[in-house]
Amino acid sequence: MNKIKISAVAYTNTKAFIYGLEHSDIINKIDLSLDIPSDCAAKVINGQVDIGLMPVAAIPLVPNANIVADYCIGSDGGVNSVFIFSEVPAQEIKTIRLDTHSRTSNNLAKVLLKFHWKKEVEFTTDPTTKTDAFVLIGDRTFGKKEDFAYAYDMGEEWKNFTGLPFMYAAWVANKEISQEFKAEFNAALKFGLAHRKNVLQELPEVSNFDLEDYLYHKLQFDVTDDRKKALKLFLGYIEQLA
């Protein structure tokens, strides 16, 4: 039997999923690679893997895209790891540096600036360019909130803007996956979420950051109807950015 190739993100927000896959029999049926979100998306788009936990903004670029799991990376309000860090209030941002790790967070920043804060802003990915603000996601944000004059949690700002929760990444396949595999895959992810205490014990401590609060309260993992509605709305806003 050919193994199903899967790419997952190597951030803390995915550790419970990885734990579940590695501690279930499904690990013998998959070929698992750990990547940054943008590489995970690229692998699903170009067919290097069959399934990826990929940034949702890239879903329209995936041939035959279909979400194959009941679980995702989401939040209902602040998530504490997807930020716009700024030297000025949002209303005064004129230039912003995007994060090369994630298409979703960059697009979320663009959507919030244009439609929520009603700002026309210049964007760059050049790390040497001085900007008013920058997008930063994942573990690199842990404990950094106090380092900047303004820290805008994009999960919180999306909730303020739309009243909806958000889905940052979903398990997306680029082909039909059997119901049997999907059932086993979902069971492994569920097992991992049920063992977050074990995951916490394996994580290094981070100063100024509550990992338990992050894994149990800030992050939400269920693909709900509201989160699907938010995804559709978000993709619609992205289309209007061009």
C-alpha angles and dihedrals in degrees: 000000000000112000118240108244112226131184119199132179117258096219126116090253089068099043094099091054091049090048090053094049093046093048096048131076089248088080087078091057099049140064104218126198127180117220144157112270096258092052091046089055093047091052092053092045095051096039099248087129134025098220133021138181089230138171107270094228088071095053093096088059094057117096111234090359115193131165107235104184139063088223134073143155105273146139139202100222123331116021098180096222106065110071149162104211111198144178090209136040116277091254090061100046111123101161130032134180115222126220114249090208099071138035093190096056092046091050091045089054090050092048093049094047094048104036105022102035094023093227130149105212137179114238130205138170093198107118091204094057115099110232137174091238144001140205117239129173143181129012092343088073096055111124093356100107094094092051094075136058091233129023115184113194102211093206088058093045092049089052090049090049101043107013087234135113119244139236113210100176136010136190100255128182127200093208141032111290120200119254088234092058093043091053092050091044092052091048090054092049090048090050090053093051090050089056100051089126088064090047091052091053090056095049122093113243117258120209115234092012131096106216094182092054089047096052097039105033116013095046120060121192109189122104098227131178090253091052090050088050089050091050092053091047092047094050088049091054091048089056089055093053094074 
